[in-house]
Amino acid sequence: MTNNDTLRRLRYALNRNDLAIAEITSKSGCKTTEAEVANWLKLDDEPGFAELTDKNLCSFLDGLIVEKRGPHPSGNVPEPMEYLSNNEILKKLRIAYNLKSDDMLAVFKKAEFDVSNAELGSFFRRADHPKFAKCPEQVLRKFIKGLSI
């Protein structure tokens, strides 16, 4: 799943228009226009399509955290990550929606997808931890689908 696909799915789950997505992204300090968002949301073969970079998707997710939970008490916004894995996307969504493990399992259940508590925990471990697991695209897709339900 590309970053553009991820943003399309999140936009649908959030039920927001292009302007709202641009405003959310701008809350992270990355000024974004409605036209940029429209180009990110186009399909690959459409004229004007623009590839969404990891930094821009990270800025959107950081902006979503600010929108849902408010700014960090220090007032600082983290620098966008150069590389964004599915694990990081899942982690940022968990933070934005202030979800605990049981809440996340309920979201997966809404999408009719079974994930064990141990499997879920393995996605949030440090990459050098022996029980770390990479988050497959299907898991991320099902989680976003569960959010939209």
N, C-alpha and C positions, 0 to 999 in steps of 0.2 A: 504494500500500500504506500503510495507516495504521500508527501506532505500535503499536496493539493487535495488528494482524496480525503485525508484526515481532516483538513479544514472544511471541506464540503460536508462531511458527516457531522462534524461538530456544529457547523452553522445550522444544519437541519435539526440536530438535537436541541440546540438552544432556541430555535425558532426566531432567528434574528436576520435582519436584512444586511446588505453590504455596508451601509453607513454605520450600523451598530457594531459590526465586526471591526471596522476601521477604528472606531472610537475605543473599543476594548483593547485593540493592539496599541493604540496611542497611550493608554494608561501606563504602559511599561516604559515609556520614554522613547519609543520608536514611532515617530510620526508617520502615519499611514493615511492614504487617501481612499475614498470610496472607489475610485477608478482602479487603483492597485488591487484592491480586494476583488473587484469584478474580474480582473485579469487572472488572479489566482484561482478563482472559482470556475473559470472556463475549462472545458474539456481539452485534452491535449491537441486535438486536431482543429480546434476552433481558432480563427484569426484573433490575434491579440493575447493568446495564452501566455502566461508568465509562470515560470517555475517558482514555487515557494521554497525558499531556502530554510535550512534548519534554524538559522538565527531568527528569521521572520516568524516561523511557527512557534519558536520558543518565546518570542516577544508577545505573540497573541496569548499563549498559555499563561505567561506571567501577568499580562493585562487582565486575563480572566480571574486569576487569583486576587488581584487588586480589586476587581469589580465585586467579586463574591464575598471576600473576607475583609476588604479594606486595605489601606496601605500598611506596610510594615511599620511597627512603632518607631524604628529609627529613621523612617522616611526614605530609606535607600531601596532602590529597585535593583535586583541582581542583573549582572551583565548577561545578555543572551548567550546560550551555549553554541559553540561552533558545530558540535555534533549532537544530534538529538535521537536517542534510541527509543524504541517502543516502551521500554521500562521507564524512561524519563517522562514520556508523555503520560503514561498511566499514573506515575507519581504526582505530576503536576495537576492532573484532573482530580486525584484523590485529595490533594491539598486545597484546590479551589472549592470543592464541594464539601470539605471538612468531613470526609468519610472515614469511618473506622472499618476494620476487616468485615464485621457483620453487615455493615451497610453496603460494602462493595459486593459481598456475596449475594445480597438481595438484588442488587442491580444486575448481576449476571443471571440470577434466577428469572428476572423479568424478561431477559433475552433468551430464556430457555437454554442456558449454557451452564454446565456444571464445572465448577472450579473448587478444589479443596482449599481449606484454610492454609495448609502447608504450602500448596502450590502458589497461592496468592502471596504468601509471605516471601517465597523465594524470588519473586519479581522485584521486591523492594530491598533486597540485600545489596551490599557492596559487591562490585564485580569480582573482587578477589576472594570473596567468601566461598568456602567449599560447597555450600548449598544454594548459591546464586543460580538463577535460571533466566535465560533471555525470554522476554515476553514475545510470543508469536503474534503475527499480524492478526490471526483469527481471534485471539483473546482480546486484543485492542478493539477490533471491529465489534465484537459482541458487547464489550463494555460500553462503547459509544451508543450502540443500538439500545442497550438497556437504559442508558440515560435518556434517550429520546422517548422511551415508553413511559 
